[in-house]
Amino acid sequence: MQYFCTKPRINTLENLDRFDRRILHALQRDARLTLTALAETVNLSPSQCSRRIVRLEENGVTQGHALRLDPEALGLKVTAFIFLSMDKARMASPSDAVAELLTRDEVIDCHAITGNHDFILKVIVEDLSELSRFLSTAVTSLPGIRDIATQVAMNTLKVNGPLKVLL
């Protein structure tokens, strides 16, 4: 299983017409729309919508379909952001050093970032003791870690919002 984002062949915004953009806008807000409802929303026939959806998938503009779960309903009450700084002199590839973390279910997102740190991880766990255990067993044992900083979210105000699609 590959975890680092590799960009497939993607249409640029200039190659997306207004119907493509309307389809993307509508499906981001409700991916369960029927083809008939989507067609009515974007003023196309269901068959035209279907062909466009397939083309958007083939060109890598859409990246799959997923079910979103409520973390709290699953007993996952703590969201934390872990900032990692790597000692690049002690490793061949900083990305390889965090590859093991990317296989962990606790890690929801990982980004290479600019600034004082090299990576930011978003993790969701049951409670603070589980966060402490994760940090001590999974993070501090990574080779080449120079610094770890953790911030815990007090409240989540917005998550997985739709991307801006110019209409």
Biotite code that builds the C-alpha atoms (Angstrom):
import biotite.structure as struc

atoms = struc.array([
    struc.Atom([0.000, 0.000, 0.000], chain_id="A", res_id=1, res_name="MET", atom_name="CA", element="C"),
    struc.Atom([1.389, 3.390, -0.970], chain_id="A", res_id=2, res_name="GLN", atom_name="CA", element="C"),
    struc.Atom([0.923, 6.303, 1.403], chain_id="A", res_id=3, res_name="TYR", atom_name="CA", element="C"),
    struc.Atom([2.867, 9.175, -0.088], chain_id="A", res_id=4, res_name="PHE", atom_name="CA", element="C"),
    struc.Atom([0.732, 11.167, -2.463], chain_id="A", res_id=5, res_name="CYS", atom_name="CA", element="C"),
    struc.Atom([1.664, 10.640, -6.059], chain_id="A", res_id=6, res_name="THR", atom_name="CA", element="C"),
    struc.Atom([-0.104, 12.856, -8.484], chain_id="A", res_id=7, res_name="LYS", atom_name="CA", element="C"),
    struc.Atom([-1.793, 11.045, -11.379], chain_id="A", res_id=8, res_name="PRO", atom_name="CA", element="C"),
    struc.Atom([-2.368, 12.776, -14.673], chain_id="A", res_id=9, res_name="ARG", atom_name="CA", element="C"),
    struc.Atom([-4.722, 15.607, -13.672], chain_id="A", res_id=10, res_name="ILE", atom_name="CA", element="C"),
    struc.Atom([-6.754, 17.957, -15.796], chain_id="A", res_id=11, res_name="ASN", atom_name="CA", element="C"),
    struc.Atom([-5.965, 21.550, -15.015], chain_id="A", res_id=12, res_name="THR", atom_name="CA", element="C"),
    struc.Atom([-8.748, 23.922, -14.155], chain_id="A", res_id=13, res_name="LEU", atom_name="CA", element="C"),
    struc.Atom([-8.508, 25.368, -17.667], chain_id="A", res_id=14, res_name="GLU", atom_name="CA", element="C"),
    struc.Atom([-9.450, 21.943, -19.098], chain_id="A", res_id=15, res_name="ASN", atom_name="CA", element="C"),
    struc.Atom([-12.572, 21.692, -16.946], chain_id="A", res_id=16, res_name="LEU", atom_name="CA", element="C"),
    struc.Atom([-15.633, 23.304, -18.435], chain_id="A", res_id=17, res_name="ASP", atom_name="CA", element="C"),
    struc.Atom([-18.482, 24.802, -16.453], chain_id="A", res_id=18, res_name="ARG", atom_name="CA", element="C"),
    struc.Atom([-20.397, 21.498, -16.411], chain_id="A", res_id=19, res_name="PHE", atom_name="CA", element="C"),
    struc.Atom([-17.373, 19.622, -15.016], chain_id="A", res_id=20, res_name="ASP", atom_name="CA", element="C"),
    struc.Atom([-17.004, 22.259, -12.327], chain_id="A", res_id=21, res_name="ARG", atom_name="CA", element="C"),
    struc.Atom([-20.720, 22.141, -11.489], chain_id="A", res_id=22, res_name="ARG", atom_name="CA", element="C"),
    struc.Atom([-20.538, 18.343, -11.194], chain_id="A", res_id=23, res_name="ILE", atom_name="CA", element="C"),
    struc.Atom([-17.517, 18.583, -8.868], chain_id="A", res_id=24, res_name="LEU", atom_name="CA", element="C"),
    struc.Atom([-19.200, 21.271, -6.794], chain_id="A", res_id=25, res_name="HIS", atom_name="CA", element="C"),
    struc.Atom([-22.401, 19.237, -6.399], chain_id="A", res_id=26, res_name="ALA", atom_name="CA", element="C"),
    struc.Atom([-20.735, 15.890, -5.696], chain_id="A", res_id=27, res_name="LEU", atom_name="CA", element="C"),
    struc.Atom([-18.426, 17.343, -3.046], chain_id="A", res_id=28, res_name="GLN", atom_name="CA", element="C"),
    struc.Atom([-21.455, 18.466, -1.125], chain_id="A", res_id=29, res_name="ARG", atom_name="CA", element="C"),
    struc.Atom([-23.416, 15.236, -1.624], chain_id="A", res_id=30, res_name="ASP", atom_name="CA", element="C"),
    struc.Atom([-21.589, 12.290, -3.192], chain_id="A", res_id=31, res_name="ALA", atom_name="CA", element="C"),
    struc.Atom([-24.751, 10.178, -2.878], chain_id="A", res_id=32, res_name="ARG", atom_name="CA", element="C"),
    struc.Atom([-26.672, 12.184, -5.472], chain_id="A", res_id=33, res_name="LEU", atom_name="CA", element="C"),
    struc.Atom([-28.330, 9.950, -8.037], chain_id="A", res_id=34, res_name="THR", atom_name="CA", element="C"),
    struc.Atom([-27.363, 10.552, -11.644], chain_id="A", res_id=35, res_name="LEU", atom_name="CA", element="C"),
    struc.Atom([-30.853, 11.911, -12.252], chain_id="A", res_id=36, res_name="THR", atom_name="CA", element="C"),
    struc.Atom([-30.614, 14.399, -9.377], chain_id="A", res_id=37, res_name="ALA", atom_name="CA", element="C"),
    struc.Atom([-27.091, 15.395, -10.413], chain_id="A", res_id=38, res_name="LEU", atom_name="CA", element="C"),
    struc.Atom([-28.208, 15.858, -14.020], chain_id="A", res_id=39, res_name="ALA", atom_name="CA", element="C"),
    struc.Atom([-31.030, 18.140, -12.893], chain_id="A", res_id=40, res_name="GLU", atom_name="CA", element="C"),
    struc.Atom([-28.633, 20.129, -10.709], chain_id="A", res_id=41, res_name="THR", atom_name="CA", element="C"),
    struc.Atom([-26.080, 20.745, -13.486], chain_id="A", res_id=42, res_name="VAL", atom_name="CA", element="C"),
    struc.Atom([-28.496, 20.876, -16.447], chain_id="A", res_id=43, res_name="ASN", atom_name="CA", element="C"),
    struc.Atom([-27.159, 17.842, -18.333], chain_id="A", res_id=44, res_name="LEU", atom_name="CA", element="C"),
    struc.Atom([-28.592, 14.425, -19.156], chain_id="A", res_id=45, res_name="SER", atom_name="CA", element="C"),
    struc.Atom([-27.800, 11.536, -16.799], chain_id="A", res_id=46, res_name="PRO", atom_name="CA", element="C"),
    struc.Atom([-25.720, 9.827, -19.514], chain_id="A", res_id=47, res_name="SER", atom_name="CA", element="C"),
    struc.Atom([-23.654, 12.985, -20.080], chain_id="A", res_id=48, res_name="GLN", atom_name="CA", element="C"),
    struc.Atom([-23.091, 13.277, -16.315], chain_id="A", res_id=49, res_name="CYS", atom_name="CA", element="C"),
    struc.Atom([-22.036, 9.640, -16.143], chain_id="A", res_id=50, res_name="SER", atom_name="CA", element="C"),
    struc.Atom([-19.502, 10.058, -18.976], chain_id="A", res_id=51, res_name="ARG", atom_name="CA", element="C"),
    struc.Atom([-18.088, 13.180, -17.357], chain_id="A", res_id=52, res_name="ARG", atom_name="CA", element="C"),
    struc.Atom([-17.783, 11.504, -13.942], chain_id="A", res_id=53, res_name="ILE", atom_name="CA", element="C"),
    struc.Atom([-15.875, 8.603, -15.511], chain_id="A", res_id=54, res_name="VAL", atom_name="CA", element="C"),
    struc.Atom([-13.581, 11.042, -17.356], chain_id="A", res_id=55, res_name="ARG", atom_name="CA", element="C"),
    struc.Atom([-12.942, 13.044, -14.171], chain_id="A", res_id=56, res_name="LEU", atom_name="CA", element="C"),
    struc.Atom([-12.020, 9.801, -12.373], chain_id="A", res_id=57, res_name="GLU", atom_name="CA", element="C"),
    struc.Atom([-9.777, 8.575, -15.225], chain_id="A", res_id=58, res_name="GLU", atom_name="CA", element="C"),
    struc.Atom([-7.968, 11.927, -15.324], chain_id="A", res_id=59, res_name="ASN", atom_name="CA", element="C"),
    struc.Atom([-7.368, 11.894, -11.577], chain_id="A", res_id=60, res_name="GLY", atom_name="CA", element="C"),
    struc.Atom([-9.488, 14.932, -10.789], chain_id="A", res_id=61, res_name="VAL", atom_name="CA", element="C"),
    struc.Atom([-11.632, 12.864, -8.439], chain_id="A", res_id=62, res_name="THR", atom_name="CA", element="C"),
    struc.Atom([-9.762, 10.603, -6.061], chain_id="A", res_id=63, res_name="GLN", atom_name="CA", element="C"),
    struc.Atom([-12.228, 7.973, -4.973], chain_id="A", res_id=64, res_name="GLY", atom_name="CA", element="C"),
    struc.Atom([-15.260, 7.752, -2.764], chain_id="A", res_id=65, res_name="HIS", atom_name="CA", element="C"),
    struc.Atom([-15.144, 7.402, 1.003], chain_id="A", res_id=66, res_name="ALA", atom_name="CA", element="C"),
    struc.Atom([-17.450, 7.142, 3.951], chain_id="A", res_id=67, res_name="LEU", atom_name="CA", element="C"),
    struc.Atom([-16.842, 9.722, 6.675], chain_id="A", res_id=68, res_name="ARG", atom_name="CA", element="C"),
    struc.Atom([-17.122, 8.532, 10.257], chain_id="A", res_id=69, res_name="LEU", atom_name="CA", element="C"),
    struc.Atom([-17.737, 10.568, 13.396], chain_id="A", res_id=70, res_name="ASP", atom_name="CA", element="C"),
    struc.Atom([-14.617, 10.033, 15.562], chain_id="A", res_id=71, res_name="PRO", atom_name="CA", element="C"),
    struc.Atom([-16.497, 10.704, 18.808], chain_id="A", res_id=72, res_name="GLU", atom_name="CA", element="C"),
    struc.Atom([-19.125, 8.089, 17.955], chain_id="A", res_id=73, res_name="ALA", atom_name="CA", element="C"),
    struc.Atom([-16.230, 5.613, 17.769], chain_id="A", res_id=74, res_name="LEU", atom_name="CA", element="C"),
    struc.Atom([-14.760, 6.737, 21.109], chain_id="A", res_id=75, res_name="GLY", atom_name="CA", element="C"),
    struc.Atom([-11.981, 8.787, 19.483], chain_id="A", res_id=76, res_name="LEU", atom_name="CA", element="C"),
    struc.Atom([-12.117, 12.017, 21.469], chain_id="A", res_id=77, res_name="LYS", atom_name="CA", element="C"),
    struc.Atom([-8.655, 13.559, 21.091], chain_id="A", res_id=78, res_name="VAL", atom_name="CA", element="C"),
    struc.Atom([-7.353, 15.199, 17.925], chain_id="A", res_id=79, res_name="THR", atom_name="CA", element="C"),
    struc.Atom([-3.714, 16.226, 18.062], chain_id="A", res_id=80, res_name="ALA", atom_name="CA", element="C"),
    struc.Atom([-1.212, 17.753, 15.696], chain_id="A", res_id=81, res_name="PHE", atom_name="CA", element="C"),
    struc.Atom([2.331, 16.455, 16.005], chain_id="A", res_id=82, res_name="ILE", atom_name="CA", element="C"),
    struc.Atom([5.133, 18.545, 14.542], chain_id="A", res_id=83, res_name="PHE", atom_name="CA", element="C"),
    struc.Atom([8.335, 16.650, 13.713], chain_id="A", res_id=84, res_name="LEU", atom_name="CA", element="C"),
    struc.Atom([11.773, 18.053, 13.016], chain_id="A", res_id=85, res_name="SER", atom_name="CA", element="C"),
    struc.Atom([14.277, 15.656, 11.505], chain_id="A", res_id=86, res_name="MET", atom_name="CA", element="C"),
    struc.Atom([18.045, 15.516, 11.835], chain_id="A", res_id=87, res_name="ASP", atom_name="CA", element="C"),
    struc.Atom([18.708, 15.289, 8.113], chain_id="A", res_id=88, res_name="LYS", atom_name="CA", element="C"),
    struc.Atom([22.426, 14.638, 8.640], chain_id="A", res_id=89, res_name="ALA", atom_name="CA", element="C"),
    struc.Atom([21.542, 11.300, 10.284], chain_id="A", res_id=90, res_name="ARG", atom_name="CA", element="C"),
    struc.Atom([19.284, 9.948, 7.532], chain_id="A", res_id=91, res_name="MET", atom_name="CA", element="C"),
    struc.Atom([19.138, 9.344, 3.810], chain_id="A", res_id=92, res_name="ALA", atom_name="CA", element="C"),
    struc.Atom([15.516, 10.427, 3.412], chain_id="A", res_id=93, res_name="SER", atom_name="CA", element="C"),
    struc.Atom([13.350, 12.220, 5.981], chain_id="A", res_id=94, res_name="PRO", atom_name="CA", element="C"),
    struc.Atom([10.235, 10.940, 4.187], chain_id="A", res_id=95, res_name="SER", atom_name="CA", element="C"),
    struc.Atom([11.406, 7.354, 4.661], chain_id="A", res_id=96, res_name="ASP", atom_name="CA", element="C"),
    struc.Atom([11.728, 8.005, 8.393], chain_id="A", res_id=97, res_name="ALA", atom_name="CA", element="C"),
    struc.Atom([8.023, 8.831, 8.748], chain_id="A", res_id=98, res_name="VAL", atom_name="CA", element="C"),
    struc.Atom([6.836, 6.126, 6.339], chain_id="A", res_id=99, res_name="ALA", atom_name="CA", element="C"),
    struc.Atom([6.213, 3.748, 9.239], chain_id="A", res_id=100, res_name="GLU", atom_name="CA", element="C"),
    struc.Atom([3.933, 6.300, 10.918], chain_id="A", res_id=101, res_name="LEU", atom_name="CA", element="C"),
    struc.Atom([1.828, 6.521, 7.778], chain_id="A", res_id=102, res_name="LEU", atom_name="CA", element="C"),
    struc.Atom([0.750, 2.908, 8.230], chain_id="A", res_id=103, res_name="THR", atom_name="CA", element="C"),
    struc.Atom([-0.740, 3.652, 11.660], chain_id="A", res_id=104, res_name="ARG", atom_name="CA", element="C"),
    struc.Atom([-4.515, 4.056, 11.936], chain_id="A", res_id=105, res_name="ASP", atom_name="CA", element="C"),
    struc.Atom([-4.061, 6.906, 14.417], chain_id="A", res_id=106, res_name="GLU", atom_name="CA", element="C"),
    struc.Atom([-2.416, 9.044, 11.706], chain_id="A", res_id=107, res_name="VAL", atom_name="CA", element="C"),
    struc.Atom([-5.142, 10.716, 9.657], chain_id="A", res_id=108, res_name="ILE", atom_name="CA", element="C"),
    struc.Atom([-2.991, 13.190, 7.686], chain_id="A", res_id=109, res_name="ASP", atom_name="CA", element="C"),
    struc.Atom([0.702, 13.855, 7.179], chain_id="A", res_id=110, res_name="CYS", atom_name="CA", element="C"),
    struc.Atom([2.231, 16.832, 5.414], chain_id="A", res_id=111, res_name="HIS", atom_name="CA", element="C"),
    struc.Atom([5.799, 17.914, 4.712], chain_id="A", res_id=112, res_name="ALA", atom_name="CA", element="C"),
    struc.Atom([5.819, 21.564, 5.769], chain_id="A", res_id=113, res_name="ILE", atom_name="CA", element="C"),
    struc.Atom([7.948, 24.691, 5.747], chain_id="A", res_id=114, res_name="THR", atom_name="CA", element="C"),
    struc.Atom([9.140, 26.503, 8.832], chain_id="A", res_id=115, res_name="GLY", atom_name="CA", element="C"),
    struc.Atom([10.664, 25.186, 12.038], chain_id="A", res_id=116, res_name="ASN", atom_name="CA", element="C"),
    struc.Atom([9.432, 21.628, 11.499], chain_id="A", res_id=117, res_name="HIS", atom_name="CA", element="C"),
    struc.Atom([9.595, 19.151, 8.636], chain_id="A", res_id=118, res_name="ASP", atom_name="CA", element="C"),
    struc.Atom([6.310, 17.278, 9.043], chain_id="A", res_id=119, res_name="PHE", atom_name="CA", element="C"),
    struc.Atom([2.921, 17.728, 10.650], chain_id="A", res_id=120, res_name="ILE", atom_name="CA", element="C"),
    struc.Atom([0.795, 14.719, 11.556], chain_id="A", res_id=121, res_name="LEU", atom_name="CA", element="C"),
    struc.Atom([-2.871, 14.834, 12.445], chain_id="A", res_id=122, res_name="LYS", atom_name="CA", element="C"),
    struc.Atom([-3.725, 11.996, 14.800], chain_id="A", res_id=123, res_name="VAL", atom_name="CA", element="C"),
    struc.Atom([-7.020, 11.000, 16.376], chain_id="A", res_id=124, res_name="ILE", atom_name="CA", element="C"),
    struc.Atom([-6.998, 8.784, 19.469], chain_id="A", res_id=125, res_name="VAL", atom_name="CA", element="C"),
    struc.Atom([-9.267, 7.743, 22.339], chain_id="A", res_id=126, res_name="GLU", atom_name="CA", element="C"),
    struc.Atom([-7.832, 9.944, 25.085], chain_id="A", res_id=127, res_name="ASP", atom_name="CA", element="C"),
    struc.Atom([-4.729, 11.749, 26.313], chain_id="A", res_id=128, res_name="LEU", atom_name="CA", element="C"),
    struc.Atom([-3.177, 8.585, 27.743], chain_id="A", res_id=129, res_name="SER", atom_name="CA", element="C"),
    struc.Atom([-3.484, 6.940, 24.320], chain_id="A", res_id=130, res_name="GLU", atom_name="CA", element="C"),
    struc.Atom([-1.861, 10.007, 22.757], chain_id="A", res_id=131, res_name="LEU", atom_name="CA", element="C"),
    struc.Atom([0.982, 9.727, 25.252], chain_id="A", res_id=132, res_name="SER", atom_name="CA", element="C"),
    struc.Atom([1.387, 6.030, 24.454], chain_id="A", res_id=133, res_name="ARG", atom_name="CA", element="C"),
    struc.Atom([1.385, 6.751, 20.705], chain_id="A", res_id=134, res_name="PHE", atom_name="CA", element="C"),
    struc.Atom([4.016, 9.450, 21.114], chain_id="A", res_id=135, res_name="LEU", atom_name="CA", element="C"),
    struc.Atom([6.277, 7.305, 23.288], chain_id="A", res_id=136, res_name="SER", atom_name="CA", element="C"),
    struc.Atom([6.006, 4.074, 21.303], chain_id="A", res_id=137, res_name="THR", atom_name="CA", element="C"),
    struc.Atom([5.523, 5.162, 17.711], chain_id="A", res_id=138, res_name="ALA", atom_name="CA", element="C"),
    struc.Atom([6.976, 8.652, 17.364], chain_id="A", res_id=139, res_name="VAL", atom_name="CA", element="C"),
    struc.Atom([9.956, 9.018, 19.690], chain_id="A", res_id=140, res_name="THR", atom_name="CA", element="C"),
    struc.Atom([11.387, 5.705, 18.489], chain_id="A", res_id=141, res_name="SER", atom_name="CA", element="C"),
    struc.Atom([11.743, 6.982, 14.914], chain_id="A", res_id=142, res_name="LEU", atom_name="CA", element="C"),
    struc.Atom([15.345, 7.287, 13.768], chain_id="A", res_id=143, res_name="PRO", atom_name="CA", element="C"),
    struc.Atom([16.502, 10.816, 13.051], chain_id="A", res_id=144, res_name="GLY", atom_name="CA", element="C"),
    struc.Atom([13.935, 12.710, 15.135], chain_id="A", res_id=145, res_name="ILE", atom_name="CA", element="C"),
    struc.Atom([15.409, 15.984, 16.341], chain_id="A", res_id=146, res_name="ARG", atom_name="CA", element="C"),
    struc.Atom([12.327, 17.576, 17.887], chain_id="A", res_id=147, res_name="ASP", atom_name="CA", element="C"),
    struc.Atom([8.682, 16.740, 18.556], chain_id="A", res_id=148, res_name="ILE", atom_name="CA", element="C"),
    struc.Atom([6.003, 19.297, 19.392], chain_id="A", res_id=149, res_name="ALA", atom_name="CA", element="C"),
    struc.Atom([2.389, 18.346, 20.019], chain_id="A", res_id=150, res_name="THR", atom_name="CA", element="C"),
    struc.Atom([-0.722, 20.474, 20.127], chain_id="A", res_id=151, res_name="GLN", atom_name="CA", element="C"),
    struc.Atom([-4.138, 19.123, 21.107], chain_id="A", res_id=152, res_name="VAL", atom_name="CA", element="C"),
    struc.Atom([-7.278, 20.518, 19.462], chain_id="A", res_id=153, res_name="ALA", atom_name="CA", element="C"),
    struc.Atom([-9.753, 21.893, 21.995], chain_id="A", res_id=154, res_name="MET", atom_name="CA", element="C"),
    struc.Atom([-12.687, 21.887, 19.525], chain_id="A", res_id=155, res_name="ASN", atom_name="CA", element="C"),
    struc.Atom([-13.097, 20.903, 15.898], chain_id="A", res_id=156, res_name="THR", atom_name="CA", element="C"),
    struc.Atom([-14.957, 23.591, 14.005], chain_id="A", res_id=157, res_name="LEU", atom_name="CA", element="C"),
    struc.Atom([-14.682, 22.314, 10.434], chain_id="A", res_id=158, res_name="LYS", atom_name="CA", element="C"),
    struc.Atom([-13.245, 19.157, 8.917], chain_id="A", res_id=159, res_name="VAL", atom_name="CA", element="C"),
    struc.Atom([-12.951, 17.920, 5.341], chain_id="A", res_id=160, res_name="ASN", atom_name="CA", element="C"),
    struc.Atom([-14.661, 20.916, 3.840], chain_id="A", res_id=161, res_name="GLY", atom_name="CA", element="C"),
    struc.Atom([-15.234, 20.931, 0.105], chain_id="A", res_id=162, res_name="PRO", atom_name="CA", element="C"),
    struc.Atom([-12.526, 22.370, -2.125], chain_id="A", res_id=163, res_name="LEU", atom_name="CA", element="C"),
    struc.Atom([-13.207, 25.640, -3.865], chain_id="A", res_id=164, res_name="LYS", atom_name="CA", element="C"),
    struc.Atom([-14.409, 24.946, -7.393], chain_id="A", res_id=165, res_name="VAL", atom_name="CA", element="C"),
    struc.Atom([-14.789, 28.043, -9.539], chain_id="A", res_id=166, res_name="LEU", atom_name="CA", element="C"),
    struc.Atom([-18.203, 27.933, -11.165], chain_id="A", res_id=167, res_name="LEU", atom_name="CA", element="C"),
])
